Amino acid sequence: MVRFVTGGLIAALYLTAIAHAAQLPARASGLWQSKTSVFGPNDRPMAQAQNVVTLTCVDPETDQKFLLVGQSRCSELTVSGSGATYEINGICAQPAGTAKIHETLHYSSSKSLQLKANFSTSSGKISMTSNLQWMGKCPAGMVPGDEGEMVNGSFVKAGNINDHNP
């Protein structure tokens, strides 16, 4: 359940890069690690959704796919900002209804960014923070678009962004 909630929220974040105004900066190619924490109503940490670590293998083509996945579920979407800070606002369809989103992305560099998001849903407010850090080259056997986690020192693939419909 936690992986579904966290994965769904992260996908909602990345799906918002449709270019209604500003275009988000490109990230460096290679292995990216995101550490994400999700908070529910009253800013209470969601059980098993704290410091969830996800790995992705990114190249120029898949970086944009990660940013555009699921865009068809959003309306009234705007991207604004320049330089290191961007804001994304919109309304996106989720399995339990619609969610109003407000995100702030801060790019420290092409190898490091922080994402903060607030989701207003019919069941209450959800917020999350995610720190994304470039880790170097993607390990052998991992191809651009792969996403998953490390288990006992080995990469366990959860899927590939190329398998999603835009």
Secondary structure, DSSP 8 states (H G I E B T S, - for coil): -HHHHHHHHHHHHHTT---SS-------SEEEEEEEEEE-GGG-B-TT-SSEEEEEEE-HHHHHHHHHTTGGGEEEEEEEEETTEEEEEEEEEETTEEEEEEEEEEEEETTEEEEEEEEEETTEEEEEEEEEEEEES--TT--TTEEEEEETTEEEEEEEGGGS--
